[in-house]
Amino acid sequence: MKRTTLNWLLAALAAVTLTACSGNEEQTTAKPDPVHFESGDECHVCGMVIANFPGPKGQAITEKEQQVRKFCSTRDMFAWMLQPENVNRDHTLYVHDMAQTEWQSPDDTALIDAREAFFVVGSDRIGAMGPTLASFASEDAAQGFVMEHGGEILAYSDITLEHLNAGMPMGEMEEPAAEHSMEQ
């Protein structure tokens, strides 16, 4: 009887240990930190030099390989992310919180989780690829932006390819920011 009790206790201990180990693996998988945009970085979608353009930028970091894809605009990030081959991939996505940084030259200390951000679609502000999606950490900040620049507030999960195509005729693309007169 003692041997049966001992075997049962050992089996229970092994089950608890295995459960605890698998739980710890999930807890130790941390979300990768955003990376800085460097002066020579090129957009993963269009190949343009990212630093040459105003407005919020985007990043996609693969969870397993830690591969970073950088985008000259939130519009390009969504265009890439909404492609069928990318929609279900495990990526950590970052965008600039435009309430915390200047439109003309976003600061990388203002990068936030894109899936938790609020986006303004259809405003009068121009990014690298023409009309872009202004990104904000809070809905209140997005609402303030809408009051000044127009547009509609959407959550990450509500954005579709149709939103990316709104306001930009086919084949039209904006020139670098230096050739535009932009208001802050």
Helices and strands as residue ranges (DSSP letters): H 2-28, G 50-52, E 58-62, E 68-71, H 74-81, H 84-87, E 91-96, G 108-110, E 111-113, G 114-116, E 118-121, E 126-127, E 130-131, E 134-136, H 139-149, E 152-155, G 156-158, H 161-165, G 177-179
